[in-house]
Amino acid sequence: RDSVASRGLGDVYKRQSQFIKSLYEHMMLKRYAKRTIQTYINWISDYIRFHKFQHPKDLDVLHVEAYLTHLSTKRKNARSTQATALNALVFLYNKYLEQPLPSDMNFVGSGRERKLPVVLTQLEVKALLGRVPTHHYLAVALLYGSGLRLMECVRLRTGDIDFDYKCVRIWFGKGGKHRVVTLSESLIPLLKNHISESEKLLQRDLMVPDFAGAWIPHGLRKKYQQRNKTLEWQYLFPASKLSIDPESKLLRRHHIDEKQIQRAVSRASSDAGIIKHVTPHTLRHSFATHLLQSGADIRTVQDQLGHADVRTTQIYTHILQQGANGVVSPLSNLAF
């Protein structure tokens, strides 16, 4: 902020801040996911800075192309990163400024290929799970056992677990899609006990006069006005304390912070002596790879992961086709 003011752009920065604030309020009004809002605002802010704080309405498609080319040629961003920036700018011009961008823009696409995912062996997964703290075990086990994304896991509601059909229902996953994934039988007793404890927590919350129940998506609030205080709508992994919902200013119990799971996985991986770079998403990669190893059809794995395009799922077949699972090294045929 100081450096901007020193260049005589203080007023421009203030206008940009007002613009970003207005953009944020617009996206909130349109019910965009909070993470999508933050991601888009980060890229749009970067775009504005790149063009010396000119207002986006004064910039055209050539400026958009120049920025996207810069991401590719100068910053060496990956294709997926450049694609996210493009999505943010398409939203900005098409939806917010109503100055639609052409579909045939001419910019240099990123040449960086997508990295092959890190995958753990089943023995490594077992070692990691054996070192996860007890209070985070269920969440981490679901990441691997059901192939969940981290935010899909922490946003689970109690009613999303179907014990009869041994499945987990994922609502509004990536891209706003719903899907049903497998549930490991080994987790059922632990989950039932966990939900029983959650019910006791809910009973205590209901004794708090200002408790407003769980947050419910906008489209369902009118339909289920009284359901937000029922067990099925409470988060499966609730936060330790009640807090004020920044959107409604009501007292609620949110889900746990995803950083808790990230730290738990990182520490467990280190304690297990795993030298690979392990994150919660590594467990999802491992889930997909191990399913394919066990003979599952790629379309089945695609459905479980919620991939729109089977080509995204095929990245895991590439892993299996490397090394001992694909080509036998000629060194193996030599006798020493």
C-alpha positions in Angstrom: 0.0 0.0 0.0 2.8 2.4 0.9 4.7 1.6 -2.3 1.6 2.4 -4.3 1.1 5.7 -2.6 4.8 6.6 -3.2 4.2 6.1 -6.9 1.4 8.6 -6.8 -1.2 5.9 -7.2 -2.9 6.1 -3.8 -6.2 7.3 -5.2 -6.1 4.6 -7.9 -5.5 2.0 -5.2 -8.4 3.2 -3.2 -10.7 3.1 -6.3 -9.4 -0.4 -6.9 -10.2 -1.4 -3.3 -13.7 -0.1 -3.7 -14.1 -2.0 -7.0 -12.9 -5.2 -5.3 -15.3 -4.6 -2.4 -18.2 -4.2 -4.9 -17.1 -7.3 -6.8 -17.0 -9.3 -3.5 -20.5 -8.1 -2.5 -21.8 -9.0 -6.0 -20.4 -12.6 -5.8 -21.8 -13.0 -2.3 -25.2 -11.9 -3.6 -25.0 -14.4 -6.4 -24.2 -17.2 -3.9 -20.8 -18.1 -5.1 -18.7 -20.3 -2.8 -16.5 -18.4 -0.5 -13.3 -20.1 -1.8 -14.3 -19.3 -5.4 -14.8 -15.7 -4.4 -11.4 -15.5 -2.8 -9.7 -17.2 -5.7 -11.3 -15.0 -8.3 -10.6 -11.8 -6.3 -7.0 -12.8 -6.0 -6.6 -13.2 -9.7 -8.6 -10.1 -10.6 -6.5 -8.0 -8.2 -3.3 -9.4 -9.8 -4.7 -8.6 -13.2 -5.3 -5.0 -12.1 -1.9 -4.7 -10.6 -0.3 -6.0 -13.8 -1.9 -3.3 -15.8 -0.8 -0.5 -13.4 -4.1 -0.2 -11.5 -6.2 0.7 -14.6 -9.9 0.0 -14.1 -10.8 -3.3 -15.8 -13.7 -1.6 -17.7 -11.0 0.5 -19.5 -9.1 -2.6 -20.6 -10.0 -4.8 -23.5 -9.3 -8.3 -24.8 -5.7 -7.4 -25.8 -5.0 -6.6 -22.1 -6.5 -9.9 -21.0 -4.4 -11.8 -23.6 -1.2 -9.9 -22.5 -1.8 -10.9 -18.9 -2.5 -14.5 -19.7 0.5 -14.7 -21.9 2.6 -13.2 -19.1 1.5 -15.9 -16.7 2.7 -18.5 -19.2 5.9 -17.0 -20.5 7.2 -15.0 -17.6 5.8 -16.6 -14.5 5.9 -20.1 -16.0 2.6 -21.0 -14.4 1.0 -24.4 -15.0 -1.9 -24.9 -17.3 -4.3 -25.4 -14.5 -3.2 -22.1 -12.9 -3.5 -20.2 -16.1 -7.0 -21.7 -16.6 -8.1 -20.6 -13.2 -6.9 -17.0 -14.0 -8.8 -17.2 -17.3 -12.0 -18.3 -15.5 -11.7 -15.4 -13.1 -11.4 -12.9 -15.9 -14.2 -14.4 -17.9 -16.4 -14.0 -14.9 -15.2 -10.4 -14.4 -16.0 -9.3 -18.0 -18.9 -11.6 -18.9 -20.8 -11.6 -15.6 -19.9 -8.5 -13.7 -18.9 -5.8 -16.2 -21.1 -7.3 -18.9 -18.4 -6.7 -21.5 -18.1 -10.3 -22.8 -14.7 -11.6 -23.9 -14.5 -13.5 -27.2 -14.3 -17.2 -27.1 -11.3 -17.3 -29.5 -8.8 -15.2 -27.5 -5.2 -15.4 -28.7 -2.7 -15.9 -25.9 0.2 -18.2 -25.2 -0.9 -21.2 -23.3 1.2 -22.5 -20.5 3.7 -25.2 -21.6 4.1 -26.6 -18.2 2.6 -30.1 -18.0 0.6 -31.2 -15.1 2.7 -33.1 -12.6 2.1 -36.7 -11.9 0.4 -37.1 -8.5 2.2 -38.4 -5.5 0.8 -41.8 -4.5 1.4 -43.8 -1.3 1.7 -47.6 -1.2 -0.9 -49.4 0.9 1.7 -50.1 3.5 2.5 -46.4 3.7 -1.2 -45.5 4.0 -1.4 -48.0 6.9 1.6 -46.5 8.6 0.3 -43.0 8.2 -3.2 -43.8 9.5 -1.6 -45.5 12.5 0.0 -42.2 13.5 -2.9 -39.9 13.0 -4.3 -38.4 16.3 -7.4 -40.2 17.5 -9.6 -37.1 17.2 -8.7 -36.7 13.5 -8.5 -40.3 12.5 -12.1 -40.6 11.0 -11.6 -37.5 8.8 -8.3 -38.7 7.5 -9.5 -42.3 7.0 -12.5 -41.0 4.9 -10.1 -39.0 2.7 -8.4 -42.3 1.7 -11.3 -44.7 2.2 -13.8 -42.7 0.1 -11.5 -40.6 -2.1 -12.7 -37.3 -0.8 -11.3 -33.9 -1.4 -10.3 -32.1 1.8 -13.2 -29.6 1.8 -15.7 -32.3 0.8 -14.7 -34.1 3.9 -14.8 -31.2 6.4 -18.2 -30.1 5.0 -19.9 -33.4 5.5 -23.1 -33.4 7.4 -24.2 -36.2 9.7 -27.0 -37.1 7.4 -24.6 -37.6 4.4 -23.5 -40.9 5.9 -25.8 -43.8 4.7 -25.1 -46.9 6.8 -27.7 -49.0 5.0 -26.2 -48.6 1.6 -22.6 -48.1 2.9 -22.1 -44.9 1.0 -21.3 -41.2 1.5 -23.3 -38.5 -0.3 -21.3 -35.5 -1.5 -23.3 -32.4 -2.1 -22.0 -29.4 -4.1 -18.5 -30.9 -4.7 -16.1 -29.3 -7.2 -18.1 -27.7 -9.9 -21.2 -27.8 -7.8 -21.8 -31.4 -8.6 -23.3 -34.1 -6.4 -22.1 -37.7 -6.2 -22.3 -40.9 -4.1 -19.0 -42.6 -3.0 -18.2 -45.8 -1.2 -18.0 -46.1 2.6 -15.6 -48.6 4.1 -17.3 -51.1 6.4 -14.5 -50.8 8.8 -15.4 -47.2 9.6 -19.1 -47.8 10.3 -18.7 -48.6 14.1 -16.5 -45.6 14.6 -18.8 -43.4 12.7 -21.9 -44.5 14.6 -20.1 -43.8 17.9 -18.9 -40.4 16.5 -22.4 -39.4 15.5 -23.7 -40.4 18.9 -21.2 -38.0 20.5 -22.3 -35.3 18.0 -25.9 -35.8 19.1 -24.8 -35.1 22.7 -23.0 -31.9 21.5 -26.1 -30.8 19.6 -28.3 -31.2 22.8 -25.9 -28.9 24.6 -26.0 -26.4 21.8 -29.7 -26.4 21.8 -29.6 -25.2 25.4 -27.8 -22.0 24.3 -30.5 -19.3 23.8 -28.9 -17.7 20.8 -28.0 -20.9 19.0 -29.3 -20.6 15.4 -28.6 -24.1 14.2 -26.4 -25.2 11.3 -25.8 -23.2 8.2 -28.0 -24.4 5.3 -27.5 -23.5 1.6 -29.6 -20.6 0.5 -31.8 -22.6 -1.8 -32.8 -25.0 1.0 -33.4 -22.5 3.8 -37.1 -21.8 3.1 -37.8 -25.5 2.4 -36.1 -26.7 5.5 -36.6 -23.8 7.9 -36.8 -26.0 11.1 -34.2 -28.6 10.0 -31.1 -26.7 10.8 -31.3 -27.8 14.4 -31.7 -31.5 13.6 -28.9 -33.9 13.9 -28.8 -34.8 10.2 -27.9 -31.2 9.3 -25.1 -30.8 11.8 -21.5 -31.0 10.5 -20.0 -34.5 10.9 -16.7 -32.9 12.1 -17.9 -29.9 14.2 -15.7 -27.1 15.5 -14.8 -27.2 19.2 -16.6 -23.9 19.8 -19.7 -22.0 18.7 -19.0 -18.9 16.6 -20.7 -16.1 14.8 -21.5 -16.7 11.2 -19.9 -13.8 9.3 -22.7 -13.9 6.7 -25.8 -13.9 8.9 -24.2 -12.7 12.2 -26.0 -15.7 13.9 -24.4 -18.0 16.5 -23.7 -21.4 14.9 -21.3 -24.3 15.2 -19.2 -24.5 12.0 -17.1 -27.4 10.8 -13.5 -27.9 11.8 -10.8 -25.8 10.1 -9.3 -27.8 7.2 -5.8 -26.8 8.4 -6.2 -29.1 11.4 -6.5 -32.0 9.0 -3.6 -30.8 6.9 -1.3 -30.6 9.9 -2.5 -34.0 11.2 -1.6 -35.6 7.8 1.7 -33.8 7.6 2.8 -34.8 11.1 1.6 -38.4 10.7 3.5 -38.7 7.5 6.7 -37.4 9.1 6.2 -39.7 12.1 5.7 -42.7 9.8 9.0 -41.9 8.1 7.5 -41.4 4.7 9.9 -39.3 2.5 7.3 -38.4 -0.1 5.5 -35.0 0.0 2.2 -36.0 1.6 -0.9 -33.8 1.8 -4.6 -34.7 2.3 -5.0 -34.8 -1.5 -2.3 -37.5 -1.6 -4.8 -39.8 0.1 -7.3 -39.2 -2.7 -4.7 -39.9 -5.3 -3.8 -43.1 -3.5 -7.5 -44.1 -3.2 -7.9 -43.8 -7.0 -4.6 -45.6 -7.8 -5.3 -48.5 -5.4 -8.8 -48.9 -6.8 -7.4 -49.3 -10.3 -4.7 -51.7 -9.0 -7.5 -53.9 -7.5 -9.1 -54.1 -11.0 -11.8 -51.4 -10.8 -13.0 -50.0 -14.1 -11.8 -46.6 -14.9 -15.3 -45.3 -15.4 -16.2 -46.5 -11.8 -13.1 -44.6 -10.5 -14.2 -41.6 -12.5 -17.6 -41.6 -10.8 -16.1 -42.1 -7.4 -13.8 -39.1 -7.8 -16.4 -36.9 -9.4 -14.3 -36.2 -12.5 -16.3 -34.6 -15.4 -13.8 -35.9 -18.0 -12.4 -39.5 -17.9 -9.1 -38.0 -19.2 -8.6 -36.5 -15.8 -8.9 -39.9 -14.2 -6.5 -41.5 -16.7 -3.6 -39.7 -15.0 -3.7 -42.6 -12.5 -3.4 -45.2 -15.2 -0.2 -43.5 -16.3 1.2 -44.0 -12.8 0.3 -47.7 -12.9 1.9 -48.1 -16.4 5.2 -46.9 -15.1 7.9 -49.0 -13.6 7.2 -52.5 -12.4 3.5 -52.2 -13.2 4.0 -51.4 -16.9 7.4 -52.0 -18.4 9.8 -54.6 -16.9 13.3 -53.1 -16.7 15.9 -55.0 -18.8 18.2 -54.9 -15.8 15.8 -57.3 -14.1 16.8 -60.0 -16.7 20.4 -59.8 -16.0 22.0 -62.3 -13.6 24.6 -61.0 -11.1 
